[in-house]
Amino acid sequence: MKNIKNIPPIIIESKCITSTLDYKWNDRVIEKLFDPLQTNEELEITLNRLNQKASLALAAALLEWVYWRFKKHTILFDDLMQRIESLWCSIESHENTKPLIFDPNLKYLAYSYVKGPIWVALVHVKMIDMKYRKGSDLLQSELVGLVLLVRHITPKQKVFDSWFMNSLFELTSLFPIGNHQTERSEMTPYDFTTEPVICREFFFNPNFKYSDAASRLALREFISNIDLIKNKFCLAKKELATA
C-alpha cells in the first residue's frame, strides 16, 4: 500500500465506493457532528487514552474513509488526498508539512449534501492538525466528531464499527498516552517527537504485523511516493527525526 490510490479492502467491503449517497444531512446532523461530546463521553474517554501520533494517524485513516466515499462525487478529492498525505508526513516529522488550513468563511458549504460532510471533516482535521503541532492535551477530543461523521456516511456501518473498534483496541494497547498527561498545559506542551510512528498499513492492511521497525519502514515507503511538488502541504524533507 505505497499510496492511497490503493483502495483498502475494508473500505471496499463497506460499500463506500459503490453505494449511492443516501445518508441524512440537515441542521440537526451537522449540529451533532460539531458538538458531539455531551452524548459520546465514553468514546471521548477512550480516545483520550491515545498518544498524539496515534491520534493523528487515526485522523488520517478516518479522512481516507471520507476520501473514498466521495471520490466519484466531487472535484475536491485531490485536495483530500493531499491532506491525508500531509498527515502521514507529520507523523514522521511535522516540520516537513504546512498547517492544514482552508478558508474558514465558507460555512455555507456545510449545508451542501456532498461538500457538507467534506467541509465538516476538514474542520475537524484542521483542528486536530493545529493541536498536534501545539502539543495540546485537547487533540484527542477533536476526533469524536470525525469518527461520528465517517460512521454516518458509511453505507455498511457494521463494517466500519468492526474496523474502528479493532483499530481502537490495538491503538490503546500499543500507543497509550504518557503518564505525564496531567502535567501538560499550553505553557508546557506535550512532547510527541519521541513517540513511535504509525503507518497506513496498521489500519488498512490485515496482513500487517506491527513492530516499530516495520512501521517506520512502511511509513517511509509511503512518504517516498508522495509527489512533493504537487502536494501543497508537504515540504521537501529535512533530516527525518526517526532516522
C-alpha atoms as an extended CHARMM CRD file, in Angstrom:
* protein
*
       243  EXT
         1         1  MET       CA              0.0000000000        0.0000000000        0.0000000000  PROA      1               0.0000000000
         2         2  LYS       CA              2.5210000000        2.5300000000       -1.2260000000  PROA      2               0.0000000000
         3         3  ASN       CA             -0.0400000000        5.3190000000       -1.6850000000  PROA      3               0.0000000000
         4         4  ILE       CA             -3.7540000000        5.9620000000       -1.2360000000  PROA      4               0.0000000000
         5         5  LYS       CA             -4.5050000000        5.0580000000       -4.8390000000  PROA      5               0.0000000000
         6         6  ASN       CA             -4.6520000000        1.5030000000       -3.4970000000  PROA      6               0.0000000000
         7         7  ILE       CA             -8.1880000000        1.0170000000       -2.1490000000  PROA      7               0.0000000000
         8         8  PRO       CA             -8.2060000000       -0.6710000000        1.2880000000  PROA      8               0.0000000000
         9         9  PRO       CA            -10.1790000000       -3.9540000000        1.2950000000  PROA      9               0.0000000000
        10        10  ILE       CA            -12.1880000000       -2.8850000000        4.3530000000  PROA      10              0.0000000000
        11        11  ILE       CA            -13.4270000000        0.2240000000        2.5260000000  PROA      11              0.0000000000
        12        12  ILE       CA            -14.4540000000       -1.8770000000       -0.4570000000  PROA      12              0.0000000000
        13        13  GLU       CA            -16.3270000000       -4.1730000000        1.9320000000  PROA      13              0.0000000000
        14        14  SER       CA            -18.1310000000       -1.2010000000        3.4740000000  PROA      14              0.0000000000
        15        15  LYS       CA            -19.6300000000       -0.2910000000        0.0580000000  PROA      15              0.0000000000
        16        16  CYS       CA            -18.3580000000        3.2790000000        0.4160000000  PROA      16              0.0000000000
        17        17  ILE       CA            -17.2990000000        3.3740000000       -3.2100000000  PROA      17              0.0000000000
        18        18  THR       CA            -20.2540000000        1.7130000000       -4.9320000000  PROA      18              0.0000000000
        19        19  SER       CA            -23.2790000000        2.7430000000       -2.8540000000  PROA      19              0.0000000000
        20        20  THR       CA            -25.3980000000        5.7790000000       -3.5900000000  PROA      20              0.0000000000
        21        21  LEU       CA            -25.2430000000        8.7460000000       -1.2310000000  PROA      21              0.0000000000
        22        22  ASP       CA            -28.3070000000        8.1240000000        0.9270000000  PROA      22              0.0000000000
        23        23  TYR       CA            -27.3860000000        9.4920000000        4.3730000000  PROA      23              0.0000000000
        24        24  LYS       CA            -29.3640000000       12.2390000000        6.1210000000  PROA      24              0.0000000000
        25        25  TRP       CA            -27.8710000000       15.7230000000        6.0150000000  PROA      25              0.0000000000
        26        26  ASN       CA            -29.5720000000       18.6060000000        7.8070000000  PROA      26              0.0000000000
        27        27  ASP       CA            -29.0770000000       21.1400000000       10.5880000000  PROA      27              0.0000000000
        28        28  ARG       CA            -29.6040000000       18.5510000000       13.3110000000  PROA      28              0.0000000000
        29        29  VAL       CA            -26.9950000000       16.1740000000       11.9050000000  PROA      29              0.0000000000
        30        30  ILE       CA            -24.4590000000       18.9640000000       11.4360000000  PROA      30              0.0000000000
        31        31  GLU       CA            -25.0080000000       20.1920000000       14.9990000000  PROA      31              0.0000000000
        32        32  LYS       CA            -24.4140000000       16.7150000000       16.4330000000  PROA      32              0.0000000000
        33        33  LEU       CA            -21.1690000000       16.3460000000       14.4790000000  PROA      33              0.0000000000
        34        34  PHE       CA            -19.8430000000       19.6920000000       15.6820000000  PROA      34              0.0000000000
        35        35  ASP       CA            -20.9510000000       19.3000000000       19.3020000000  PROA      35              0.0000000000
        36        36  PRO       CA            -20.7270000000       15.5530000000       19.9870000000  PROA      36              0.0000000000
        37        37  LEU       CA            -19.0250000000       15.3700000000       23.3680000000  PROA      37              0.0000000000
        38        38  GLN       CA            -22.0320000000       15.5190000000       25.6820000000  PROA      38              0.0000000000
        39        39  THR       CA            -23.6160000000       12.3830000000       24.2480000000  PROA      39              0.0000000000
        40        40  ASN       CA            -20.4040000000       10.4860000000       23.4420000000  PROA      40              0.0000000000
        41        41  GLU       CA            -18.4950000000       10.7090000000       26.6960000000  PROA      41              0.0000000000
        42        42  GLU       CA            -17.3570000000        7.0740000000       26.6850000000  PROA      42              0.0000000000
        43        43  LEU       CA            -15.8640000000        7.4170000000       23.2030000000  PROA      43              0.0000000000
        44        44  GLU       CA            -14.1030000000       10.6150000000       24.2180000000  PROA      44              0.0000000000
        45        45  ILE       CA            -12.6200000000        8.9460000000       27.3020000000  PROA      45              0.0000000000
        46        46  THR       CA            -11.3150000000        6.0560000000       25.2090000000  PROA      46              0.0000000000
        47        47  LEU       CA             -9.8110000000        8.3350000000       22.5610000000  PROA      47              0.0000000000
        48        48  ASN       CA             -8.1340000000       10.3730000000       25.2910000000  PROA      48              0.0000000000
        49        49  ARG       CA             -6.0680000000        7.2930000000       26.1300000000  PROA      49              0.0000000000
        50        50  LEU       CA             -4.1910000000        7.5780000000       22.8280000000  PROA      50              0.0000000000
        51        51  ASN       CA             -0.9090000000        9.3820000000       22.4190000000  PROA      51              0.0000000000
        52        52  GLN       CA             -0.5000000000       12.2120000000       19.9210000000  PROA      52              0.0000000000
        53        53  LYS       CA              0.8770000000       10.2860000000       16.9450000000  PROA      53              0.0000000000
        54        54  ALA       CA             -1.7140000000        7.5430000000       17.3370000000  PROA      54              0.0000000000
        55        55  SER       CA             -4.4300000000       10.1970000000       17.3490000000  PROA      55              0.0000000000
        56        56  LEU       CA             -3.0620000000       11.8760000000       14.2320000000  PROA      56              0.0000000000
        57        57  ALA       CA             -2.7430000000        8.5200000000       12.4560000000  PROA      57              0.0000000000
        58        58  LEU       CA             -6.3470000000        7.6820000000       13.3010000000  PROA      58              0.0000000000
        59        59  ALA       CA             -7.3910000000       11.0660000000       11.8880000000  PROA      59              0.0000000000
        60        60  ALA       CA             -5.5320000000       10.2940000000        8.6420000000  PROA      60              0.0000000000
        61        61  ALA       CA             -7.2070000000        6.8950000000        8.3880000000  PROA      61              0.0000000000
        62        62  LEU       CA            -10.6630000000        8.3650000000        9.0750000000  PROA      62              0.0000000000
        63        63  LEU       CA            -10.1510000000       11.0820000000        6.4770000000  PROA      63              0.0000000000
        64        64  GLU       CA             -9.3440000000        8.3640000000        3.9640000000  PROA      64              0.0000000000
        65        65  TRP       CA            -12.8090000000        6.8710000000        4.5360000000  PROA      65              0.0000000000
        66        66  VAL       CA            -14.2050000000       10.2930000000        3.5900000000  PROA      66              0.0000000000
        67        67  TYR       CA            -11.9380000000       10.4290000000        0.5450000000  PROA      67              0.0000000000
        68        68  TRP       CA            -13.1760000000        7.1220000000       -0.8810000000  PROA      68              0.0000000000
        69        69  ARG       CA            -16.8260000000        7.8290000000       -0.0640000000  PROA      69              0.0000000000
        70        70  PHE       CA            -16.8340000000       10.9910000000       -2.1490000000  PROA      70              0.0000000000
        71        71  LYS       CA            -14.0920000000       10.4120000000       -4.7150000000  PROA      71              0.0000000000
        72        72  LYS       CA            -16.6050000000        9.8420000000       -7.5160000000  PROA      72              0.0000000000
        73        73  HSD       CA            -18.8270000000       12.7360000000       -6.4830000000  PROA      73              0.0000000000
        74        74  THR       CA            -16.5830000000       15.7960000000       -6.1520000000  PROA      74              0.0000000000
        75        75  ILE       CA            -13.5700000000       17.5270000000       -7.6580000000  PROA      75              0.0000000000
        76        76  LEU       CA            -12.2440000000       18.0210000000       -4.1210000000  PROA      76              0.0000000000
        77        77  PHE       CA            -10.7480000000       14.5190000000       -3.9860000000  PROA      77              0.0000000000
        78        78  ASP       CA             -7.2640000000       15.7590000000       -4.9280000000  PROA      78              0.0000000000
        79        79  ASP       CA             -7.2730000000       18.2390000000       -2.0360000000  PROA      79              0.0000000000
        80        80  LEU       CA             -8.4040000000       15.4840000000        0.3330000000  PROA      80              0.0000000000
        81        81  MET       CA             -5.6350000000       13.1900000000       -0.8810000000  PROA      81              0.0000000000
        82        82  GLN       CA             -3.0010000000       15.8600000000       -0.2880000000  PROA      82              0.0000000000
        83        83  ARG       CA             -4.2320000000       16.4390000000        3.2620000000  PROA      83              0.0000000000
        84        84  ILE       CA             -4.1400000000       12.7150000000        4.0070000000  PROA      84              0.0000000000
        85        85  GLU       CA             -0.5870000000       12.5070000000        2.6860000000  PROA      85              0.0000000000
        86        86  SER       CA              0.3760000000       15.5040000000        4.7980000000  PROA      86              0.0000000000
        87        87  LEU       CA             -0.9750000000       13.9050000000        7.9790000000  PROA      87              0.0000000000
        88        88  TRP       CA              1.2010000000       10.8310000000        7.4150000000  PROA      88              0.0000000000
        89        89  CYS       CA              4.1940000000       13.0950000000        6.7520000000  PROA      89              0.0000000000
        90        90  SER       CA              3.5020000000       14.9220000000       10.0170000000  PROA      90              0.0000000000
        91        91  ILE       CA              3.6700000000       11.6350000000       11.8860000000  PROA      91              0.0000000000
        92        92  GLU       CA              7.2100000000       11.2210000000       10.5770000000  PROA      92              0.0000000000
        93        93  SER       CA              8.1100000000       14.8750000000       11.1780000000  PROA      93              0.0000000000
        94        94  HSD       CA              5.6690000000       17.7820000000       11.4190000000  PROA      94              0.0000000000
        95        95  GLU       CA              8.4880000000       20.0960000000       10.3200000000  PROA      95              0.0000000000
        96        96  ASN       CA              8.0840000000       18.6620000000        6.8250000000  PROA      96              0.0000000000
        97        97  THR       CA              4.4810000000       19.8580000000        6.4580000000  PROA      97              0.0000000000
        98        98  LYS       CA              2.4220000000       23.0400000000        6.4090000000  PROA      98              0.0000000000
        99        99  PRO       CA             -0.6980000000       23.5880000000        8.5610000000  PROA      99              0.0000000000
       100       100  LEU       CA             -3.8690000000       22.1650000000        7.0030000000  PROA      100             0.0000000000
       101       101  ILE       CA             -5.6450000000       25.4840000000        6.6330000000  PROA      101             0.0000000000
       102       102  PHE       CA             -8.5640000000       26.3200000000        4.3540000000  PROA      102             0.0000000000
       103       103  ASP       CA            -10.9750000000       29.2200000000        4.0070000000  PROA      103             0.0000000000
       104       104  PRO       CA            -12.9090000000       29.2610000000        7.3230000000  PROA      104             0.0000000000
       105       105  ASN       CA            -15.5360000000       31.6260000000        5.8980000000  PROA      105             0.0000000000
       106       106  LEU       CA            -17.0420000000       29.0050000000        3.5850000000  PROA      106             0.0000000000
       107       107  LYS       CA            -19.5950000000       27.9190000000        6.1710000000  PROA      107             0.0000000000
       108       108  TYR       CA            -22.3050000000       27.7550000000        3.5370000000  PROA      108             0.0000000000
       109       109  LEU       CA            -20.6310000000       24.5600000000        2.3050000000  PROA      109             0.0000000000
       110       110  ALA       CA            -21.7500000000       22.8100000000        5.4800000000  PROA      110             0.0000000000
       111       111  TYR       CA            -25.2950000000       22.5900000000        4.1200000000  PROA      111             0.0000000000
       112       112  SER       CA            -24.3240000000       21.0450000000        0.7960000000  PROA      112             0.0000000000
       113       113  TYR       CA            -25.1950000000       17.3480000000        0.5840000000  PROA      113             0.0000000000
       114       114  VAL       CA            -21.7560000000       16.3570000000       -0.7770000000  PROA      114             0.0000000000
       115       115  LYS       CA            -19.4750000000       19.2360000000        0.1580000000  PROA      115             0.0000000000
       116       116  GLY       CA            -21.0600000000       19.4830000000        3.6300000000  PROA      116             0.0000000000
       117       117  PRO       CA            -19.6250000000       16.2360000000        5.0460000000  PROA      117             0.0000000000
       118       118  ILE       CA            -16.2680000000       17.0400000000        3.4460000000  PROA      118             0.0000000000
       119       119  TRP       CA            -16.3100000000       20.5180000000        4.9860000000  PROA      119             0.0000000000
       120       120  VAL       CA            -17.1280000000       19.0870000000        8.4310000000  PROA      120             0.0000000000
       121       121  ALA       CA            -14.3020000000       16.5620000000        8.0790000000  PROA      121             0.0000000000
       122       122  LEU       CA            -11.8320000000       19.2780000000        7.0950000000  PROA      122             0.0000000000
       123       123  VAL       CA            -12.8200000000       21.4550000000       10.0510000000  PROA      123             0.0000000000
       124       124  HSD       CA            -12.1370000000       18.5970000000       12.4540000000  PROA      124             0.0000000000
       125       125  VAL       CA             -8.8770000000       17.6470000000       10.7400000000  PROA      125             0.0000000000
       126       126  LYS       CA             -7.6990000000       21.2530000000       10.7050000000  PROA      126             0.0000000000
       127       127  MET       CA             -8.2130000000       21.4610000000       14.4830000000  PROA      127             0.0000000000
       128       128  ILE       CA             -6.5270000000       18.0960000000       15.0590000000  PROA      128             0.0000000000
       129       129  ASP       CA             -3.5200000000       19.1600000000       12.9860000000  PROA      129             0.0000000000
       130       130  MET       CA             -3.2890000000       22.5270000000       14.7580000000  PROA      130             0.0000000000
       131       131  LYS       CA             -3.4580000000       20.9850000000       18.2300000000  PROA      131             0.0000000000
       132       132  TYR       CA             -0.9720000000       18.2760000000       17.2840000000  PROA      132             0.0000000000
       133       133  ARG       CA              1.5470000000       20.9380000000       16.3220000000  PROA      133             0.0000000000
       134       134  LYS       CA              0.9610000000       22.7570000000       19.6120000000  PROA      134             0.0000000000
       135       135  GLY       CA              1.1810000000       19.6170000000       21.7570000000  PROA      135             0.0000000000
       136       136  SER       CA             -2.3220000000       20.3530000000       23.0570000000  PROA      136             0.0000000000
       137       137  ASP       CA             -4.0000000000       17.9860000000       25.5120000000  PROA      137             0.0000000000
       138       138  LEU       CA             -7.3140000000       18.5100000000       23.6970000000  PROA      138             0.0000000000
       139       139  LEU       CA             -6.2670000000       16.8250000000       20.4610000000  PROA      139             0.0000000000
       140       140  GLN       CA             -7.9970000000       13.5070000000       21.0970000000  PROA      140             0.0000000000
       141       141  SER       CA            -11.3740000000       15.0650000000       21.8540000000  PROA      141             0.0000000000
       142       142  GLU       CA            -11.4610000000       16.5420000000       18.3310000000  PROA      142             0.0000000000
       143       143  LEU       CA            -11.5340000000       13.0070000000       16.9470000000  PROA      143             0.0000000000
       144       144  VAL       CA            -15.0360000000       12.2780000000       18.2500000000  PROA      144             0.0000000000
       145       145  GLY       CA            -16.8290000000       14.3310000000       15.6060000000  PROA      145             0.0000000000
       146       146  LEU       CA            -14.6890000000       12.8400000000       12.8450000000  PROA      146             0.0000000000
       147       147  VAL       CA            -15.4890000000        9.2880000000       13.9720000000  PROA      147             0.0000000000
       148       148  LEU       CA            -19.2160000000       10.0450000000       14.0650000000  PROA      148             0.0000000000
       149       149  LEU       CA            -19.0990000000       11.6870000000       10.6350000000  PROA      149             0.0000000000
       150       150  VAL       CA            -17.4270000000        8.7020000000        8.9710000000  PROA      150             0.0000000000
       151       151  ARG       CA            -19.8660000000        6.2980000000       10.5910000000  PROA      151             0.0000000000
       152       152  HSD       CA            -22.7940000000        8.4440000000        9.4610000000  PROA      152             0.0000000000
       153       153  ILE       CA            -21.7980000000        8.4780000000        5.7850000000  PROA      153             0.0000000000
       154       154  THR       CA            -20.6780000000        4.8230000000        5.5840000000  PROA      154             0.0000000000
       155       155  PRO       CA            -23.2700000000        2.5290000000        3.9270000000  PROA      155             0.0000000000
       156       156  LYS       CA            -22.4110000000       -0.6320000000        5.8820000000  PROA      156             0.0000000000
       157       157  GLN       CA            -21.9360000000        0.8250000000        9.3520000000  PROA      157             0.0000000000
       158       158  LYS       CA            -21.2950000000       -2.5450000000       10.9870000000  PROA      158             0.0000000000
       159       159  VAL       CA            -18.2010000000       -2.9560000000        8.7980000000  PROA      159             0.0000000000
       160       160  PHE       CA            -16.9460000000        0.4500000000        9.8950000000  PROA      160             0.0000000000
       161       161  ASP       CA            -17.7630000000       -0.3060000000       13.5410000000  PROA      161             0.0000000000
       162       162  SER       CA            -15.7530000000       -3.5240000000       13.4210000000  PROA      162             0.0000000000
       163       163  TRP       CA            -12.7880000000       -1.7930000000       11.7780000000  PROA      163             0.0000000000
       164       164  PHE       CA            -12.9050000000        1.1250000000       14.2020000000  PROA      164             0.0000000000
       165       165  MET       CA            -13.2130000000       -0.9810000000       17.3550000000  PROA      165             0.0000000000
       166       166  ASN       CA            -10.3870000000       -3.2820000000       16.2920000000  PROA      166             0.0000000000
       167       167  SER       CA             -8.1990000000       -0.2850000000       15.4350000000  PROA      167             0.0000000000
       168       168  LEU       CA             -9.0180000000        1.4270000000       18.7140000000  PROA      168             0.0000000000
       169       169  PHE       CA             -8.2390000000       -1.7030000000       20.7240000000  PROA      169             0.0000000000
       170       170  GLU       CA             -4.8240000000       -2.0310000000       19.0850000000  PROA      170             0.0000000000
       171       171  LEU       CA             -4.0870000000        1.6870000000       19.3740000000  PROA      171             0.0000000000
       172       172  THR       CA             -4.8900000000        1.8950000000       23.0910000000  PROA      172             0.0000000000
       173       173  SER       CA             -2.7700000000       -1.2070000000       23.7240000000  PROA      173             0.0000000000
       174       174  LEU       CA              0.2750000000       -0.1300000000       21.7290000000  PROA      174             0.0000000000
       175       175  PHE       CA              0.1860000000        3.6740000000       21.8540000000  PROA      175             0.0000000000
       176       176  PRO       CA             -1.1240000000        4.8860000000       25.2340000000  PROA      176             0.0000000000
       177       177  ILE       CA             -0.6810000000        8.4870000000       26.2620000000  PROA      177             0.0000000000
       178       178  GLY       CA              2.2150000000        9.1100000000       28.6420000000  PROA      178             0.0000000000
       179       179  ASN       CA              1.6780000000        9.1830000000       32.3940000000  PROA      179             0.0000000000
       180       180  HSD       CA              2.6880000000       12.8350000000       32.3940000000  PROA      180             0.0000000000
       181       181  GLN       CA             -0.5270000000       13.7780000000       30.6120000000  PROA      181             0.0000000000
       182       182  THR       CA             -1.8930000000       15.6650000000       33.6330000000  PROA      182             0.0000000000
       183       183  GLU       CA              1.2300000000       17.8370000000       33.7180000000  PROA      183             0.0000000000
       184       184  ARG       CA              0.6100000000       19.2610000000       30.2580000000  PROA      184             0.0000000000
       185       185  SER       CA             -0.6260000000       22.7720000000       29.6460000000  PROA      185             0.0000000000
       186       186  GLU       CA             -0.4040000000       25.4360000000       26.9630000000  PROA      186             0.0000000000
       187       187  MET       CA              2.7660000000       26.6170000000       28.7000000000  PROA      187             0.0000000000
       188       188  THR       CA              4.2870000000       23.1190000000       28.8490000000  PROA      188             0.0000000000
       189       189  PRO       CA              3.0330000000       21.3310000000       25.7160000000  PROA      189             0.0000000000
       190       190  TYR       CA              3.2220000000       17.6020000000       25.2940000000  PROA      190             0.0000000000
       191       191  ASP       CA              6.3930000000       16.4770000000       23.5220000000  PROA      191             0.0000000000
       192       192  PHE       CA              5.3140000000       13.9230000000       20.9400000000  PROA      192             0.0000000000
       193       193  THR       CA              8.5860000000       13.8160000000       18.9990000000  PROA      193             0.0000000000
       194       194  THR       CA              9.8160000000       10.6450000000       20.6980000000  PROA      194             0.0000000000
       195       195  GLU       CA              6.5930000000        8.6790000000       20.2400000000  PROA      195             0.0000000000
       196       196  PRO       CA              6.7560000000        5.6730000000       17.8840000000  PROA      196             0.0000000000
       197       197  VAL       CA              5.4640000000        6.2580000000       14.3840000000  PROA      197             0.0000000000
       198       198  ILE       CA              2.4320000000        4.5120000000       12.8900000000  PROA      198             0.0000000000
       199       199  CYS       CA              1.8950000000        3.6710000000        9.2320000000  PROA      199             0.0000000000
       200       200  ARG       CA             -1.1380000000        3.3990000000        6.9590000000  PROA      200             0.0000000000
       201       201  GLU       CA             -0.7640000000       -0.3900000000        6.8490000000  PROA      201             0.0000000000
       202       202  PHE       CA             -1.5830000000       -0.5280000000       10.5470000000  PROA      202             0.0000000000
       203       203  PHE       CA             -5.1640000000        0.4590000000        9.7060000000  PROA      203             0.0000000000
       204       204  PHE       CA             -5.7320000000       -0.9310000000        6.2390000000  PROA      204             0.0000000000
       205       205  ASN       CA             -3.5320000000       -3.9880000000        5.6510000000  PROA      205             0.0000000000
       206       206  PRO       CA             -4.9370000000       -7.0270000000        7.5150000000  PROA      206             0.0000000000
       207       207  ASN       CA             -1.6560000000       -8.8840000000        6.9720000000  PROA      207             0.0000000000
       208       208  PHE       CA              0.4970000000       -6.1750000000        8.5320000000  PROA      208             0.0000000000
       209       209  LYS       CA              2.1690000000       -7.1900000000       11.7970000000  PROA      209             0.0000000000
       210       210  TYR       CA              3.1690000000       -4.1660000000       13.8120000000  PROA      210             0.0000000000
       211       211  SER       CA              6.6680000000       -3.5650000000       15.0160000000  PROA      211             0.0000000000
       212       212  ASP       CA              8.4660000000       -0.2750000000       15.3570000000  PROA      212             0.0000000000
       213       213  ALA       CA             10.8850000000       -1.1600000000       12.5660000000  PROA      213             0.0000000000
       214       214  ALA       CA              8.1570000000       -2.4150000000       10.2150000000  PROA      214             0.0000000000
       215       215  SER       CA              6.0490000000        0.6660000000       10.8410000000  PROA      215             0.0000000000
       216       216  ARG       CA              8.9220000000        3.0760000000       10.2170000000  PROA      216             0.0000000000
       217       217  LEU       CA              9.8250000000        1.2790000000        7.0050000000  PROA      217             0.0000000000
       218       218  ALA       CA              6.2410000000        1.2500000000        5.7040000000  PROA      218             0.0000000000
       219       219  LEU       CA              5.7290000000        4.9200000000        6.5750000000  PROA      219             0.0000000000
       220       220  ARG       CA              8.9080000000        5.9530000000        4.7840000000  PROA      220             0.0000000000
       221       221  GLU       CA              7.9110000000        3.9500000000        1.7250000000  PROA      221             0.0000000000
       222       222  PHE       CA              4.5300000000        5.6980000000        1.6880000000  PROA      222             0.0000000000
       223       223  ILE       CA              6.1160000000        9.1430000000        2.0650000000  PROA      223             0.0000000000
       224       224  SER       CA              8.6650000000        8.4080000000       -0.6690000000  PROA      224             0.0000000000
       225       225  ASN       CA              5.7770000000        8.0070000000       -3.1250000000  PROA      225             0.0000000000
       226       226  ILE       CA              4.2650000000       11.4270000000       -2.4010000000  PROA      226             0.0000000000
       227       227  ASP       CA              4.6270000000       13.9920000000       -5.1530000000  PROA      227             0.0000000000
       228       228  LEU       CA              6.1960000000       16.7840000000       -3.0990000000  PROA      228             0.0000000000
       229       229  ILE       CA              5.9200000000       19.2220000000       -5.9840000000  PROA      229             0.0000000000
       230       230  LYS       CA              2.1920000000       18.6700000000       -6.4510000000  PROA      230             0.0000000000
       231       231  ASN       CA              1.2680000000       18.4260000000       -2.7540000000  PROA      231             0.0000000000
       232       232  LYS       CA              0.7890000000       21.9580000000       -1.4100000000  PROA      232             0.0000000000
       233       233  PHE       CA              1.0160000000       20.8560000000        2.2420000000  PROA      233             0.0000000000
       234       234  CYS       CA              4.2240000000       18.7870000000        2.1260000000  PROA      234             0.0000000000
       235       235  LEU       CA              7.6990000000       20.2760000000        2.1150000000  PROA      235             0.0000000000
       236       236  ALA       CA             10.9070000000       18.7840000000        0.7920000000  PROA      236             0.0000000000
       237       237  LYS       CA             12.2070000000       16.5120000000        3.5220000000  PROA      237             0.0000000000
       238       238  LYS       CA             14.5380000000       17.7030000000        6.1970000000  PROA      238             0.0000000000
       239       239  GLU       CA             16.5650000000       15.1010000000        8.0430000000  PROA      239             0.0000000000
       240       240  LEU       CA             13.9970000000       12.7030000000        9.4690000000  PROA      240             0.0000000000
       241       241  ALA       CA             13.5390000000       12.7430000000       13.2010000000  PROA      241             0.0000000000
       242       242  THR       CA             13.4240000000        8.9410000000       13.3920000000  PROA      242             0.0000000000
       243       243  ALA       CA             16.3880000000        8.3040000000       11.1360000000  PROA      243             0.0000000000
